Amino acid sequence: MSLTAPEYGAAFSPALPRRTALNRLQYLRSVGMITLHGATRSSFYALTMHGEWVLSEKPSAGLREEPAKATEDPRVFLCKPLFERKPVGYHMEFLESYQPNASFYLPLNVREHLHEIGKKTGMYAEPAGTYARHICQRLLIDLSWNSSRLEGNTFSLLETEQLLQAGAADDRAQSHEAIMILNHKAAIEFLLESIEIAAFDHRTILNLHALLTADLLQDASAEGALRTVPVGIGRSCYLPTAIPAKIEACFELILAKAQQIQDPFEQAFFAMVQMPYLQPFLNGNKRVSRLIANLPLFQRNLSPLSFVGVSEKDYTEGMLAVYELNDVSLLREVFVQAYERSTQRYTVIRGAIGEPDAFRVKYRQSIAEQVAAVVRARCSRREAVALLRRWAEEGVMEADRKKFVAVTEEVLAGLHEGNFARYRLRPTEFDAWHALWHGK
């Protein structure tokens, strides 16, 4: 089977724009699905054997219908050269056989252990998201850096801190790697800001993907959209399904099962296994899974999972075992060890930060709303105090009014370019207010 670029674009309904068609063809070449033949004017594209396997969705010579039944340690199996590991397609039974609250990827003793160390935040009875917001600045740096690092990002931790504080300020900050890190920050903030309504649902996952892949995909229409083209997995003989209807059906089934899982750690790990295994998006599948795995932890005020100390090699091996063997044991080891390190880190940070201020927790939403109101109105310091006092007269009990004004003033004094997103402010709104507030 062969097609020219115009024929490929015309095969879609509606037809693809020329640039979009060329971008998709370039991607298919990069993952080994097709090859380019001929001179410029008469060039055409043909499927490779790898591409034929993916599109056929049928077991053929050399393509396993089910994952290998490894009788050896999965690490030993994965050490074999690729040519000794026969290609395997998407095994839907791996998803269908999982029964929420009856099947468990994490044994009971593991779940109990994770609950014990995760609850050391001491905030599990507070409103959803209290603990994650409490350590927000450190969490933004840690999770953005570690998740990006697992994608091969070469920014150091210090460079990541500087980037998140200063934004895109120099040439390197405009790079693909910098954008990936900044996208993580935006995606984490999205989860924290929408903590009361975020869920394992279509809208949350698609928007999370759009934030994580913004300005990173050649085809912008693929941001926040299920894929309609084949993809390949580097260093693996696993061939994800390429049928759009099947991708959509399995994606919906993953969400439906995830929503039913009651244990937050099982829910988190289920997402880390099944989302990348399906590969529902053109790119960014593992990034989505790592961030959405934190949602049930955020919502229950458990210590977050920031993948501190996880090596790229161990994580990759864990995912390859899922892809080729449907074996979750290696990834489970990574998950548990990563969570143990994360809880140790944030227990220390919380001790340094101290207990949350009960007054700030009580008026958290009101403080945030008034901070945003002051900034959007571009109030001077004097105008801000007058506005806060007027609002407190109407919206705060008499005994708390003075403290409410004082605390909100403290928040305004500490507002900077590294934290204004917590108050749902746009960069232009913050910049205009900041210049006036500081007399620039």
C-alpha positions, 0 to 999 in steps of 0.5 A: 500500500502506498500513497502520496501526501495529497492522497493521504490528506484527502483520505480523511473526512474532512480532508487534512490541511497540507501542513497537518498531513505532512507533519503526520507523515513526518511523525509516522516516518520517525517511528518507523511506520512508513518510508518515503520513496522517490524524488520530490515531485513523484515521492510517495509513502509506503507502509513498513512491515512494522506499520503493517503489523500495527494497522492489521490488528491481527496476529501474523507471523511473528506478532503475538496476540497475547503478552509473553508468559515469562517464566524468568525474572522480567528483567532477564526477559527485557535484557534480551535483544529486540530481535529475540522479543517478538512483537506483541499488540495491545491485549484488551483482556489485561484491562477488561479482566481488572475488576475494581475493588476486587482485583488489585495491582497493589497487595493489601500489605502494600496498600496498608503500608502506603496509607500509614506513611502517606497519612503522616501529613496529619491533614487527611481530615482537612478540605481536599487539596489542603496539604498539596497547597501547603507544600505547593511551591516545593511540589511544583519544582519537584514534580515538574523536574522529576517527571520531565527528567523521566522523559530525558529532560536535561535541566538540572534541579537548580535550573528548573527552580530558576525557570519556574521562578523567572519564566521564559527569560532567556534563549534556553528558556524557550527550548523544548525542554523548558516548555516541558517543565513550564507545562508541568507547572501549569498542569499541576496548578490546574489539578490543585485549582480544580481539586474539588471537581477534578476526577478520572473523567474525560474533561480532566484527562484531556485538559491535563494532556493539553496543558502538558503538551502545549506547544510541544506537538507539531500538530496543535490539534493533537493537544487534548485529543485522542490519537487517530494515527499509529504510534511506536514505543522506543526500545520495545517490541510492543505495538499499541492499537492503531484503531481510533474506535478501539482507542476511544472505547478502551480510554472510556473503560479505563476512566470508568474502572478508575472512577470505581476504585476506592483505594487512592493508591490502587487508583493512582497505580492503576492509572500509571499502568493502564494509561501508558499501556493504551497510549491514547495520545500522540505523545505525553501518555506517561506524563499524563499518568504520572500527574493524574496518579497524584489526583487521589492523593491530593484529594485525600491530603496524602503525601504526593508522589513526586518521583524523587530519586526514581531512575529513568532506567528503573522506570523504563524497565517497569513500563516495558514489563507492562507493555510486553508482559502485562507484568506490573511487578517492576513498576510496582517496585518503582511506585512503592519506593518512589512514594517512600522517598516522597513521604520522607521528603515532604514530612521534613518540609512540613516540619520546616514549614510548620503547622497550617494556619487554621485562620488561613485555612478557614478563610482560604477561598475568601483570601484568594478571591480578595487578592485576585480582586485587588490585582485585577483592579490594579489597586495601590496599597492604600486602595487595597486596604480600603477595599479589603476593609469594606469587604470584611465589613460585609463578608467576615465575622466581626471578631475576625475582620482585622486579622482577615485584612492583615493576613490578606495584606501579607499575602499581597506582600508576598505575591510574586511571579512564581506564585500568582497562578495560585490566585487564578491570575493571568500574567498580564494582570499580575504584571500590570498590578506588580508594576504599580504596587512596586512603583515601577 
